[in-house]
Amino acid sequence: MAQEVFLASGDVFDVTRELTVDFDLSTRRCRRAGATEQTIHRARPLSECVCHCRSVKGKIIVASQKSWSTLLRAADTRRDSIWRLLKKNSGRKPDRAGYHRACYQNYTSKTQIEKYIRRQSKYCDKRSQSKAAFQRSSVTCVTPHRSLRSSIEAGSNSKCVICQSTKKDKKNRRVDEKLRLCSTVTASNRLREAAYLRQDEPVILAFSGSSLDAIAGDVLYHPSCYRNFTHSGNLEKLKDTPEERADAYTKAFASLVAEVESSIISGEEIMPLNQILRRCVSLLTENGAEVLSYRAEKLKRRLKETFGNQLAFYRQQNPSLSTIVHSSSLPAGQIAEFLKRKEEDSVMDTCSESEGDAFVDPSCGSPIQDTLVNTAVRDVYGVATYLRQEMLSMSSSMLWPPDASQLTEERFPISDILYNFLAWTLGGDTSDAPITTERVALLPSLHRRVLSVAYDMIFTASGGRIKSPKHISLPVTIHHLTGSTQVVSLLNRFGHSVSVAQLQEVETGIAEKILKEQQTDSVTLPRVIRNGSFTTFCWDNIDLCEETLTGKGTTHCTNGIIVQRQCLHPCSQTPEMPSHQEMNCYRTRRRTVHAVPFVPMHFNAGRRCQPLPYKVDTSSVGTSLKHHESVLRQDFAWLIARLGSNEDGLFIQREDDQIVPGWSGFNSRINAQLPAVSVVGYLPVIHASPTQLDTVYTLLSKSVEMAHQLGQDDTVVVADQAIYAKALDAIWKRPQEFKSVVLRMGAFHTSLVMLAIIGKRFAESDFTDLVVESGVVATGSVGSVVSGRHYNRSVRVHKLVFE
């Protein structure tokens, strides 16, 4: 007698019957022991495809001796039905034995063989466990019983108890959704009730004990799985069988069909579709069906399928009004009369009438007021529809990547109708404003706000397809100032900027365009630089000391800028720089830039050279002395003014009572001539530290080449003290190459050196005791003041001592 065990899935597994397969060489027919004729499948004979393992059609390739040996080795490893077939044939190769190329590759693939062995090992393990369980049982035939925890995989602590797998987070598809621990009795009870209603055995076994046992058992679930699993609407649908719900819908629709046939077709009534929809929902509720939503289009489609050409549907011009349903045999004049009467009723309808006397209920609104409200709503709807069409008809002609010249109001004009609408809406009292089709004149502050709101409306209406200058320049500026992508993401959520990903694409596109221009030109000058103006080249180091494990790998590079004075006379013509070659850049989805390897120019330092003799031009010494005397007189006048007396004739002893400003304020007040604003252009970054002579030689050579390109004979280079010392060595080593270079130390470093000289000169004259005892400088800070390391404090102390 066959010995059987009922599994948790309801299937019967025979543990005493071995899975044996018989083969016939002529037909390759396989038969499983105990299988019926319906389960026997006919395979291909050996004369066709020996290893036919998939439904492949094509040319049969005759097997060679080498391919036959490979096939025998794969079959010996697999030990499957094909191996038994070949074993019965003693491994001899038939004359007409062949194979499909795809079948042969799949059967002899090492990867497929390993997968097959793993599947067979798992199957053998499960089979041995089933046999062992049967041998431990003393009962010959086991009756079906309730499933236990040991027979069903109820879920591990690292998986969701509901879905038994991992799932991606809806907000961020790159990470998995976090699991939540079932830590409350309410959640445990809701999961248990939903599991018993759904007949979900893994969840039932996880909550088979009390609520406290489930909480102590570390049951995990996804929040989204929990919401769907315990949703009241989904559980209510499970309470009723599909047959009952279908029967309720059938009965309700049959009643609706009878009413429509009696009232509209036979009675020739005209009825709005929304009224029929409300009646359909009420019939469904009366028949016990829970209706959460029922679309009018679905009802319209079912009515057309039922009545065919007997019903006609008229869609009114106003989309806010419902579709009219009437009989197809109804005259057009009667339909027009109905629509006209309905419009008149909406205007002259009163709240109630009694015995032929019309009166208005005080609790109801005035009919005229309701009519005005309806008319205003229609007007607003029409204006909104027209403005939306105006905004969607705009096209963005912005090139890729966008530059500063494209992010202007002139390059992105908005329609005058939209501008006037926002101006009249946001401009306050516009009762006296003329109604005109031309653009309204506004103040600059209000004009900026109107443009901002208009850009937001266009960006939102187009779904981000049309990008205005605001939505690109604002996130770029915010990201440059704060370096935070979270602030940009907040602006994007409120519709004020593009997303972070699009911002990174814009920045990457601009960087790639600049890199292409640098590869094309030997020296790239900024677009703001013009010929005919005196140019100064400034270089400084940029050190980003990142936190690394060994201290190596930190960022050290050299950055340079070009400084030019603006032209004071607009009428004077300055020669334009040759236009940069426009690069054909195509938009890509890249958000990172790969650094271009930089190889500085090699400089052979060799033996250090001495400075060349410097000749001093004494022709301008007299003019300098006169200017020095004028400055001394101004300083003496300032001292006398600071020593003035107050209204009582007493000398001023407190700084708060002083009327005359300090030395800096006094000189800024008496000098009315202000320096011109400079134009600054940024040079390409040199990816090397300026402490190396190769880097210093490279920046000097680039400065000379750019000055020659600008038509300037002298090359003025400004650097800090460290680069200045290295640059002097390079200039002394090659005087002919850098004969046009005028090397200067920056004004800040020059002031630091001068402050250190003054402090060293007065160090032994009780200078430190004076400033400490007077309370000007603290004891711990006096050292940095004397040595000039702290610029602000040193300048303040020397001003006070001078006074």
SETI-138336 format. One record per residue (C-alpha): residue in one letter; x, y, z. Coordinates in steps of 0.1 Angstrom, whole numbers, plus 5000, padded with zeros to 4 digits. Example, Ala and Ser with C-alpha at 12.3 -4.5 7.8 and 13.67 -1.06 7.14 Angstrom:
REM residues 2
a512349555078/s513749895071/
This chain:
REM residues 803
m500050005000/a501350344991/q502250555021/e501350915018/v501851235038/f499651545035/l501751855030/a500852215041/s499952305006/g497352035004/d499251814979/v499851444986/f503451324985/d504250954982/v507450885001/t507650514992/r507550554954/e510850644939/l511050874909/t512150634882/v512250714845/d512350454816/f513650554782/d513250404748/l516250464724/s514050474693/t511550724705/r513150884737/r509750834755/c510050894792/r507650744817/r507550824854/a506550534877/g502850554884/a502150824858/t499150804835/e499150824798/q498251194799/t501551284818/i503751104793/h505451344769/r507151234737/a510651354732/r512751394701/p514551084688/l518351074688/s518351124651/e517151474657/c518451674688/v520151474714/c519951734741/h516751914732/c516052104764/r513952394750/s511452464722/v514052544696/k513452504659/g516252524633/k518952334616/i520252004631/i524051994633/v525651654630/a527651584661/s531351544657/q533551314679/k534751614699/s531251764705/w530051414713/s532751384740/t531851724754/l528151614755/l528951294773/r530951474800/a528151724806/a525651434808/d527851244832/t527951554854/r524251624853/r523051264858/d519751344843/s517351174818/i519651234789/w522551074808/r520350764814/l519450754777/l523050774767/k524050514793/k521550264779/n523150324745/s526650254761/g527750604751/r528150504715/k527450784690/p524650704665/d525350784629/r522651044626/a522951194661/g522751574661/y521751884681/h520552234678/r523252484685/a521252664712/c520352334729/y524052224728/q525352554743/n522752554770/y523352184780/t527152204780/s527352544797/k529252534830/t526952794845/q523852604836/i525352284849/e526152444883/k522652584885/y521252234877/i523352074904/r522252324930/r518552264922/q519051894924/s520851924958/k517952134972/y515451884959/c517251584974/d517551765008/k513751825009/r513051474998/s515351325025/q513751545051/s510251415041/k511351055042/a512951105076/a509751265089/f507750975076/q509950715092/r509650885126/s505950855124/s504250535134/v501050625116/t500650475082/c498150735068/v498051075083/t494851275080/p494951645071/h495351875101/r496052235108/s499452355095/l502252405121/r505052655123/s507552375112/s505652305080/i505352665067/e508052915063/a506553195084/g509253445077/s512553535092/n513453835114/s515054005084/k511953985061/c508554125061/v505953895076/i503353985050/c505253985016/q508253765027/s510653975006/t512254315003/k510754594983/k511954934971/d510955254988/k508355454969/k510055794975/n513655674969/r513755374945/r517455334951/v517055204987/d514854935002/e511855025023/k512655005060/l511054735082/r509054825112/l508854625144/c505354515156/s505654675190/t501954765199/v499054545208/t496754735184/a498954655154/s499254295165/n495454255167/r494754425134/l497354205116/r495853885133/e492253985122/a493354055087/a495353735084/y492353515095/l490053695071/r492553655043/q493453305053/d497153395051/e498853105069/p502353255074/v500953565091/i498553345111/l501353135124/a503353445133/f500453575154/s499153235167/g499853315203/s498753615223/s499553975213/l502353995238/d503953685223/a503853835188/i505454155201/a508153965219/g508753755187/d510254055168/v507754045140/l508754285112/y506654435084/h506754705057/p504555005065/s503154995029/c502354615033/y500754685066/r498454955052/n497354745022/f496954425044/t494854595071/h492954845049/s489254845059/g488054875023/n490154585011/l488854365040/e485254465034/k485554334998/l486753995012/k483653955034/d481353935003/t481953674977/p482553794941/e479253624931/e477353834957/r479054164945/a478354084909/d474753994917/a474354334935/y475654524905/t473554324881/k470354394901/a471154764905/f471854814868/a468754624858/s466654854879/l468455164864/v467755034829/a464054994836/e463855354850/v465755494820/e463555314796/s460355424812/s461355794818/i463755884789/i462855654761/s459155604767/g458455934786/e460756144763/e462256314793/i465656494792/m467956424821/p471556524830/l474056234832/n475056324868/q471456284879/i471455934864/l474855864881/r473555964915/r470555734910/c472855444900/v474955494932/s471755494953/l470555164937/l473855004943/t473755104980/e470254974983/n471354634969/g474154604995/a477154694974/e479654934989/v480455194962/l483555404968/s483655564933/y481755514901/r482855714870/a480355884847/e482255754816/k481755394827/l478055444832/k477755624798/r479555324781/r477255074797/l474155274787/k475355284751/e475954914751/t472454844765/f470355084745/g472455134714/n471055404691/q467955464713/l469855704736/a471656014725/f474256214746/y474756594741/r477856744756/q477357114764/q479757384754/n480557464791/p482657184804/s481557254839/l477957144830/s476956774828/t476156584796/i472456584786/v470856234780/h467756214758/s465955984734/s467355984699/s463856024685/l463356354704/p463156664681/a466056914682/g463657194690/q462457034722/i466056984733/a466857354726/e463757454745/f464857244775/l468257404775/k466857754773/r464357684800/k467057544822/e469157854818/e466158084826/d465357874857/s468957914869/v468558294868/m464958344880/d464658044904/t463558134939/c463957934971/s460257844975/e456757944964/s453557924984/e449957954969/g451158144938/d452958414958/a456658414953/f458858494982/v462558464991/d463658265022/p465958475043/s468158165049/c468858135011/g470958354990/s469558604965/p468958464930/i470558764915/q473558724938/d473858344929/t473658444892/l476458694896/v478558434914/n477958174887/t478858434860/a482058524879/v483058164882/r482558114844/d484658424837/v487458314860/y487357974844/g487558124809/v490458354819/a492358064835/t491857844804/y493058124781/l496158194802/r497057834804/q496957804766/e499158114764/m501757964788/l501857624771/s502257794737/m505557934748/s508757764736/s512057784753/s514957864729/m517657824755/l520857654742/w522657384761/p524357444784/p522857784793/d525158074800/a524658414816/s523658584783/q520658354780/l519458384815/t517958734810/e514558874807/e515058974771/r515958614761/f512858474778/p509958714771/i506458644785/s503258744769/d501859094777/i498458944786/l499958724813/y502059014825/n499159264827/f496959004845/l499558964872/a500259334874/w496559414878/t496259134904/l499359214925/g499559584919/g496959694945/d494259934935/t493959924897/s490560084894/d492160394877/a494560184855/p493760204818/i492759884801/t495259834773/t496859554754/e500359694759/r502459604788/v501759794820/a504560014834/l505459914870/l508059994896/p511259784895/s510459604927/l506859514916/h508159424881/r510559174896/r507859014917/v505458994887/l508158824866/s508958574895/v505258474898/a504958444860/y507958224857/d506557994885/m503257974867/i504857884834/f507157624850/t504357464869/a501857464840/s504357304816/g505357034842/g508857164843/r509257134805/i509757514800/k512557644822/s512758014829/p515958204838/k514758214874/h514557834877/i518157784865/s519958084879/l518358074914/p519357714922/v522857764908/t523358074930/i521857904961/h524057594956/h527157824951/l526458024983/t525357745006/g526757424990/s523557245001/t521457034978/q518657015005/v517957385001/v517657344963/s515357044968/l513057254990/l512957524964/n512157264938/r509257124958/f507657464960/g508157514922/h510857784924/s513757594908/v514657284889/s515556964907/v518856874921/a519556624893/q518856884866/l521057144885/q523956894885/e523356834848/v523557214841/e526757254861/t528256954845/g527357084810/i528957424817/a532157254830/e532357024800/k531957314777/i534757504794/l537057194792/k536357164755/e537257524750/q540557474769/q541457174748/t540757384716/d542657694726/s546157704741/v545157994764/t541558064772/l540558414783/p537358494801/r534558644780/v534458964801/i537959064793/r538459324765/n541459464747/g542659824754/s542459814792/f545259764816/t545259404829/t546659254861/f547158874866/c546658754902/w547558404914/d546958234947/n546857884962/i543757684971/d544257414997/l541457185008/c542856985036/e540456685036/e540456445065/t542256135052/l543655835070/t547355895062/g547256275055/k547956225018/g545656284989/t544556625000/t543656884973/h546257154965/c545757364933/t546457714920/n543757954909/g544158274889/i542058584880/i542358864856/v541559214868/q540759504845/r539459854852/q536159944836/c536060204808/l535060534824/h534060694790/p531260494773/c531860674741/s535360554737/q535660244715/t537659954729/p538659674705/e536659364710/m538359034718/p538258764691/s535058574698/h535458234713/q534757934691/e531357804699/m531457444708/n528657204697/c527557064730/y524856804732/r522756754763/t523656444783/r522456304815/r525956314831/r526156474865/t529856434872/v532956564855/h536056364851/a539156574859/v541556634829/p545056524839/f547356834841/v551056814833/p552857134843/m555757274823/h559057144834/f561557384850/n565157294857/a566057504887/g569757414888/r571957654907/r570257944923/c570958284905/q571458624921/p569158914914/l570059144886/p571159504894/y568159734896/k568360094884/v566160344902/d564460614882/t564960934903/s562961164879/s559761124898/v561161154933/g560261524936/t556661454927/s556461174953/l557861404980/k555261674973/h552461414975/h553961285008/e553961635023/s550261675013/v549361355031/l551261455062/r549361785064/q546061595061/d547061365090/f548161665111/a544761825105/w543061505115/l544961495148/i544161855156/a540461795149/r540361485171/l541761695200/g538761935199/s536662025229/n532961975236/e530262245243/d531562285279/g535162365267/l536462035280/f538661795260/i536861485247/q537961185267/r535360925256/e535160775221/d531360795222/d531561175225/q533861215195/i532461385164/v535361355140/p535560995126/g538660775128/w541560785104/s539960565077/g536660745079/f538261085078/n540361005046/s537260845029/r535261165036/i537761415023/n538561214991/a535561254969/q537161064940/l536160694942/p538160424924/a536560264894/v534959924897/s537159644883/v536059364860/v537259024873/g537558714851/y538458364863/l541258164847/p541457794844/v542557614876/i546057464876/h545857124893/a549157154911/s550557314943/p552257654939/t555057544962/q556657364932/l558857554908/d557157374878/t553757524888/v555257874893/y556957854859/t553657744843/l551658034857/l554358284847/s554458144811/k550658154809/s550458514821/v553058624795/e551158444768/m547758604778/a549258954780/h550658904745/q547258794733/l545759114749/g548359334732/q549959444764/d553759494765/d554159454803/t552859154823/v551959254858/v551758944881/v550458974917/a551058684941/d551258614978/q554558594997/a555158224991/i554558234953/y556458564951/a559658404965/k559358114941/a558558334911/l561658554918/d563858244914/a562258164881/i562658514868/w566358544879/k567058204863/r565558304829/p565658684826/q565158704788/e562058484788/f560358694816/k561759034808/s558259184804/v557159044838/v556559294866/l556259084898/r554359234927/m553459114961/g549859144970/a548759454991/f547659235020/h550959055023/t552859375018/s550959525047/l551659225069/v555359255062/m555259625070/l553459565103/a556059305112/i558859555105/i557159815127/g556559575155/k560159445154/r561459805155/f559459905186/a559759565203/e562259685229/s560560025236/d557959895261/f555459905232/t553759585244/d553459715279/l551760035266/v549059855246/v548459595273/e548159835302/s545860065283/g543459775276/v543759805238/v545059445234/a544859145257/t547958985270/g547558665250/s547058855217/v549859105219/g552358865203/s550358825171/v549859205170/v553559285172/s554559015146/g551759135123/r550058795121/h546658935131/y545959205105/n542859385119/r544159415155/s547659525143/v546259805121/r543859925149/v546759935175/h549060125152/k546360375144/l545660435181/v549360465189/f549860715160/e546960925173/
